Every structure is written in C-alpha cells, then in structure tokens.
Amino acid sequence: MDENQRKMTEERLDVLQKELADLKLRWPAHSIKPAMLIELEELEKEIDKLRQLLGKNKSV
C-alpha cells in the first residue's frame, strides 16, 4: 500500500468511526430497529477490514 492509499484508508476509517459513534448516540434503550442493527454490523465489519489493512487490530 503506497502512502496515498494509506492516507485515503485512514481517512475512510476516521469517517466510519464517526458514523459508528453517531449511530451509538442514536441507539435507543429499547425496541432497536433491524435497520440499526444491520448498520452497526456493516460499520463494524468495514472498520475491522480497514484496521487490518492498516495493521491496527483494535476492537471497537
């Protein structure tokens, strides 16, 4: 991965982490909609994938 690709990947990771934080702020205490669960899973998978590419294996 060259420097430009790495920077773009880091920027994408930052955006996804902000989206995940926003989702968690909107998370209801009860009656979670299936769409929110799907969004959570998709964000977490993409974040994990990007972290592996960057060599950052931290959990969410």
N, CA, C and O atoms as a Tinker XYZ file with bonds, in Angstrom:
   240  protein
     1  N      0.857000   -1.170000    0.000000    73     2
     2  CA     0.000000    0.000000    0.000000    64     1     3
     3  C      0.903000    1.234000    0.000000    63     2     4     5
     4  O      1.760000    1.392000    0.870000    81     3
     5  N      0.697000    2.105000   -0.990000    73     3     6
     6  CA     1.520000    3.311000   -1.024000    64     5     7
     7  C      0.967000    4.366000   -0.062000    63     6     8     9
     8  O     -0.091000    4.184000    0.541000    81     7
     9  N      1.692000    5.452000    0.065000    73     7    10
    10  CA     1.347000    6.485000    1.054000    64     9    11
    11  C     -0.022000    7.108000    0.777000    63    10    12    13
    12  O     -0.777000    7.387000    1.709000    81    11
    13  N     -0.342000    7.326000   -0.502000    73    11    14
    14  CA    -1.628000    7.917000   -0.863000    64    13    15
    15  C     -2.784000    6.981000   -0.496000    63    14    16    17
    16  O     -3.795000    7.417000    0.054000    81    15
    17  N     -2.624000    5.698000   -0.805000    73    15    18
    18  CA    -3.661000    4.721000   -0.461000    64    17    19
    19  C     -3.829000    4.627000    1.049000    63    18    20    21
    20  O     -4.947000    4.529000    1.554000    81    19
    21  N     -2.720000    4.659000    1.758000    73    19    22
    22  CA    -2.770000    4.586000    3.221000    64    21    23
    23  C     -3.528000    5.785000    3.797000    63    22    24    25
    24  O     -4.355000    5.635000    4.697000    81    23
    25  N     -3.239000    6.965000    3.270000    73    23    26
    26  CA    -3.918000    8.171000    3.751000    64    25    27
    27  C     -5.415000    8.089000    3.476000    63    26    28    29
    28  O     -6.221000    8.430000    4.342000    81    27
    29  N     -5.792000    7.646000    2.292000    73    27    30
    30  CA    -7.205000    7.517000    1.946000    64    29    31
    31  C     -7.892000    6.484000    2.834000    63    30    32    33
    32  O     -9.037000    6.677000    3.243000    81    31
    33  N     -7.199000    5.396000    3.131000    73    31    34
    34  CA    -7.750000    4.362000    4.001000    64    33    35
    35  C     -7.928000    4.896000    5.410000    63    34    36    37
    36  O     -8.945000    4.628000    6.050000    81    35
    37  N     -6.953000    5.648000    5.903000    73    35    38
    38  CA    -7.060000    6.243000    7.239000    64    37    39
    39  C     -8.211000    7.244000    7.311000    63    38    40    41
    40  O     -8.922000    7.311000    8.313000    81    39
    41  N     -8.390000    8.021000    6.242000    73    39    42
    42  CA    -9.497000    8.982000    6.205000    64    41    43
    43  C    -10.838000    8.260000    6.201000    63    42    44    45
    44  O    -11.770000    8.668000    6.894000    81    43
    45  N    -10.933000    7.189000    5.422000    73    43    46
    46  CA   -12.174000    6.397000    5.376000    64    45    47
    47  C    -12.449000    5.783000    6.744000    63    46    48    49
    48  O    -13.595000    5.764000    7.194000    81    47
    49  N    -11.420000    5.287000    7.403000    73    47    50
    50  CA   -11.564000    4.711000    8.736000    64    49    51
    51  C    -12.080000    5.761000    9.712000    63    50    52    53
    52  O    -12.950000    5.470000   10.532000    81    51
    53  N    -11.558000    6.962000    9.632000    73    51    54
    54  CA   -12.000000    8.051000   10.507000    64    53    55
    55  C    -13.480000    8.363000   10.285000    63    54    56    57
    56  O    -14.227000    8.549000   11.245000    81    55
    57  N    -13.900000    8.418000    9.025000    73    55    58
    58  CA   -15.306000    8.686000    8.700000    64    57    59
    59  C    -16.198000    7.584000    9.265000    63    58    60    61
    60  O    -17.234000    7.869000    9.865000    81    59
    61  N    -15.801000    6.342000    9.077000    73    59    62
    62  CA   -16.605000    5.220000    9.570000    64    61    63
    63  C    -16.692000    5.216000   11.092000    63    62    64    65
    64  O    -17.742000    4.901000   11.653000    81    63
    65  N    -15.599000    5.561000   11.759000    73    63    66
    66  CA   -15.622000    5.611000   13.220000    64    65    67
    67  C    -16.561000    6.706000   13.712000    63    66    68    69
    68  O    -17.237000    6.532000   14.726000    81    67
    69  N    -16.608000    7.824000   13.008000    73    67    70
    70  CA   -17.543000    8.898000   13.370000    64    69    71
    71  C    -18.982000    8.466000   13.127000    63    70    72    73
    72  O    -19.867000    8.779000   13.923000    81    71
    73  N    -19.223000    7.746000   12.029000    73    71    74
    74  CA   -20.568000    7.236000   11.753000    64    73    75
    75  C    -20.994000    6.247000   12.832000    63    74    76    77
    76  O    -22.148000    6.252000   13.261000    81    75
    77  N    -20.066000    5.400000   13.271000    73    75    78
    78  CA   -20.366000    4.434000   14.324000    64    77    79
    79  C    -20.683000    5.145000   15.632000    63    78    80    81
    80  O    -21.624000    4.768000   16.330000    81    79
    81  N    -19.916000    6.158000   15.965000    73    79    82
    82  CA   -20.172000    6.925000   17.188000    64    81    83
    83  C    -21.540000    7.598000   17.122000    63    82    84    85
    84  O    -22.272000    7.619000   18.112000    81    83
    85  N    -21.887000    8.149000   15.959000    73    83    86
    86  CA   -23.192000    8.781000   15.779000    64    85    87
    87  C    -24.316000    7.757000   15.931000    63    86    88    89
    88  O    -25.331000    8.035000   16.570000    81    87
    89  N    -24.135000    6.593000   15.352000    73    87    90
    90  CA   -25.139000    5.535000   15.469000    64    89    91
    91  C    -25.348000    5.155000   16.927000    63    90    92    93
    92  O    -26.482000    4.979000   17.372000    81    91
    93  N    -24.264000    5.030000   17.663000    73    91    94
    94  CA   -24.377000    4.652000   19.075000    64    93    95
    95  C    -25.062000    5.738000   19.898000    63    94    96    97
    96  O    -25.732000    5.432000   20.884000    81    95
    97  N    -24.904000    6.997000   19.510000    73    95    98
    98  CA   -25.600000    8.084000   20.204000    64    97    99
    99  C    -27.105000    8.029000   19.955000    63    98   100   101
   100  O    -27.898000    8.403000   20.819000    81    99
   101  N    -27.490000    7.561000   18.773000    73    99   102
   102  CA   -28.907000    7.461000   18.421000    64   101   103
   103  C    -29.544000    6.156000   18.892000    63   102   104   105
   104  O    -30.754000    5.969000   18.762000    81   103
   105  N    -28.728000    5.256000   19.438000    73   103   106
   106  CA   -29.171000    3.918000   19.820000    64   105   107
   107  C    -30.216000    3.999000   20.934000    63   106   108   109
   108  O    -29.932000    4.544000   22.001000    81   107
   109  N    -31.427000    3.464000   20.704000    73   107   110
   110  CA   -32.462000    3.502000   21.746000    64   109   111
   111  C    -32.202000    2.463000   22.833000    63   110   112   113
   112  O    -31.523000    1.463000   22.603000    81   111
   113  N    -32.745000    2.713000   24.007000    73   111   114
   114  CA   -32.594000    1.766000   25.115000    64   113   115
   115  C    -33.427000    0.510000   24.865000    63   114   116   117
   116  O    -33.080000   -0.577000   25.327000    81   115
   117  N    -34.522000    0.667000   24.135000    73   115   118
   118  CA   -35.431000   -0.453000   23.864000    64   117   119
   119  C    -35.889000   -0.388000   22.412000    63   118   120   121
   120  O    -35.767000    0.644000   21.753000    81   119
   121  N    -36.407000   -1.482000   21.938000    73   119   122
   122  CA   -37.013000   -1.562000   20.598000    64   121   123
   123  C    -36.076000   -1.075000   19.494000    63   122   124   125
   124  O    -36.391000   -0.137000   18.761000    81   123
   125  N    -34.940000   -1.718000   19.392000    73   123   126
   126  CA   -33.964000   -1.368000   18.358000    64   125   127
   127  C    -34.479000   -1.852000   17.004000    63   126   128   129
   128  O    -34.888000   -3.005000   16.860000    81   127
   129  N    -34.456000   -0.971000   16.029000    73   127   130
   130  CA   -34.929000   -1.317000   14.693000    64   129   131
   131  C    -33.892000   -2.196000   13.993000    63   130   132   133
   132  O    -32.689000   -1.993000   14.155000    81   131
   133  N    -34.365000   -3.176000   13.214000    73   131   134
   134  CA   -33.435000   -4.052000   12.485000    64   133   135
   135  C    -32.454000   -3.282000   11.599000    63   134   136   137
   136  O    -31.301000   -3.688000   11.457000    81   135
   137  N    -32.894000   -2.196000   11.013000    73   135   138
   138  CA   -32.003000   -1.411000   10.149000    64   137   139
   139  C    -30.803000   -0.873000   10.923000    63   138   140   141
   140  O    -29.701000   -0.777000   10.382000    81   139
   141  N    -31.018000   -0.523000   12.188000    73   139   142
   142  CA   -29.906000   -0.023000   13.005000    64   141   143
   143  C    -28.914000   -1.142000   13.313000    63   142   144   145
   144  O    -27.704000   -0.919000   13.326000    81   143
   145  N    -29.428000   -2.337000   13.559000    73   143   146
   146  CA   -28.540000   -3.480000   13.814000    64   145   147
   147  C    -27.707000   -3.803000   12.580000    63   146   148   149
   148  O    -26.511000   -4.081000   12.677000    81   147
   149  N    -28.349000   -3.762000   11.429000    73   147   150
   150  CA   -27.640000   -4.030000   10.178000    64   149   151
   151  C    -26.566000   -2.971000    9.950000    63   150   152   153
   152  O    -25.439000   -3.294000    9.576000    81   151
   153  N    -26.915000   -1.718000   10.173000    73   151   154
   154  CA   -25.942000   -0.627000   10.008000    64   153   155
   155  C    -24.757000   -0.809000   10.952000    63   154   156   157
   156  O    -23.608000   -0.614000   10.555000    81   155
   157  N    -25.033000   -1.180000   12.193000    73   155   158
   158  CA   -23.968000   -1.419000   13.172000    64   157   159
   159  C    -23.025000   -2.517000   12.690000    63   158   160   161
   160  O    -21.805000   -2.353000   12.717000    81   159
   161  N    -23.596000   -3.637000   12.249000    73   159   162
   162  CA   -22.773000   -4.755000   11.782000    64   161   163
   163  C    -21.928000   -4.363000   10.573000    63   162   164   165
   164  O    -20.750000   -4.711000   10.494000    81   163
   165  N    -22.533000   -3.640000    9.635000    73   163   166
   166  CA   -21.795000   -3.233000    8.439000    64   165   167
   167  C    -20.653000   -2.278000    8.776000    63   166   168   169
   168  O    -19.551000   -2.407000    8.245000    81   167
   169  N    -20.921000   -1.329000    9.653000    73   167   170
   170  CA   -19.871000   -0.388000   10.061000    64   169   171
   171  C    -18.734000   -1.117000   10.766000    63   170   172   173
   172  O    -17.563000   -0.870000   10.475000    81   171
   173  N    -19.070000   -2.008000   11.687000    73   171   174
   174  CA   -18.033000   -2.736000   12.422000    64   173   175
   175  C    -17.199000   -3.608000   11.498000    63   174   176   177
   176  O    -15.980000   -3.680000   11.659000    81   175
   177  N    -17.827000   -4.270000   10.535000    73   175   178
   178  CA   -17.084000   -5.107000    9.583000    64   177   179
   179  C    -16.129000   -4.269000    8.744000    63   178   180   181
   180  O    -14.968000   -4.636000    8.559000    81   179
   181  N    -16.620000   -3.145000    8.240000    73   179   182
   182  CA   -15.784000   -2.284000    7.409000    64   181   183
   183  C    -14.627000   -1.688000    8.213000    63   182   184   185
   184  O    -13.504000   -1.601000    7.716000    81   183
   185  N    -14.898000   -1.282000    9.443000    73   183   186
   186  CA   -13.848000   -0.744000   10.311000    64   185   187
   187  C    -12.786000   -1.810000   10.575000    63   186   188   189
   188  O    -11.591000   -1.524000   10.501000    81   187
   189  N    -13.210000   -3.026000   10.879000    73   187   190
   190  CA   -12.255000   -4.114000   11.115000    64   189   191
   191  C    -11.407000   -4.379000    9.874000    63   190   192   193
   192  O    -10.198000   -4.585000    9.973000    81   191
   193  N    -12.046000   -4.374000    8.711000    73   191   194
   194  CA   -11.332000   -4.618000    7.453000    64   193   195
   195  C    -10.263000   -3.549000    7.220000    63   194   196   197
   196  O     -9.129000   -3.864000    6.860000    81   195
   197  N    -10.629000   -2.293000    7.427000    73   195   198
   198  CA    -9.668000   -1.207000    7.218000    64   197   199
   199  C     -8.542000   -1.246000    8.245000    63   198   200   201
   200  O     -7.387000   -0.981000    7.913000    81   199
   201  N     -8.872000   -1.572000    9.477000    73   199   202
   202  CA    -7.831000   -1.676000   10.512000    64   201   203
   203  C     -6.842000   -2.779000   10.180000    63   202   204   205
   204  O     -5.642000   -2.628000   10.411000    81   203
   205  N     -7.333000   -3.888000    9.639000    73   203   206
   206  CA    -6.430000   -4.965000    9.248000    64   205   207
   207  C     -5.508000   -4.501000    8.123000    63   206   208   209
   208  O     -4.314000   -4.800000    8.124000    81   207
   209  N     -6.068000   -3.773000    7.170000    73   207   210
   210  CA    -5.244000   -3.244000    6.077000    64   209   211
   211  C     -4.150000   -2.320000    6.595000    63   210   212   213
   212  O     -3.032000   -2.306000    6.078000    81   211
   213  N     -4.489000   -1.552000    7.621000    73   211   214
   214  CA    -3.536000   -0.594000    8.185000    64   213   215
   215  C     -2.657000   -1.214000    9.272000    63   214   216   217
   216  O     -1.721000   -0.577000    9.754000    81   215
   217  N     -2.954000   -2.439000    9.652000    73   215   218
   218  CA    -2.184000   -3.082000   10.705000    64   217   219
   219  C     -2.593000   -2.648000   12.091000    63   218   220   221
   220  O     -1.816000   -2.765000   13.038000    81   219
   221  N     -3.819000   -2.142000   12.219000    73   219   222
   222  CA    -4.343000   -1.706000   13.512000    64   221   223
   223  C     -5.451000   -2.669000   13.912000    63   222   224   225
   224  O     -6.590000   -2.505000   13.473000    81   223
   225  N     -5.154000   -3.642000   14.711000    73   223   226
   226  CA    -6.135000   -4.647000   15.096000    64   225   227
   227  C     -6.760000   -4.342000   16.438000    63   226   228   229
   228  O     -6.702000   -5.164000   17.353000    81   227
   229  N     -7.359000   -3.168000   16.568000    73   227   230
   230  CA    -8.044000   -2.797000   17.803000    64   229   231
   231  C     -9.511000   -3.158000   17.680000    63   230   232   233
   232  O    -10.083000   -3.097000   16.592000    81   231
   233  N    -10.117000   -3.532000   18.793000    73   231   234
   234  CA   -11.543000   -3.813000   18.809000    64   233   235
   235  C    -12.321000   -2.518000   18.893000    63   234   236   237
   236  O    -11.806000   -1.491000   19.335000    81   235
   237  N    -13.580000   -2.583000   18.459000    73   235   238
   238  CA   -14.466000   -1.407000   18.517000    64   237   239
   239  C    -14.969000   -1.233000   19.916000    63   238   240
   240  O    -15.730000   -0.304000   20.187000    81   239
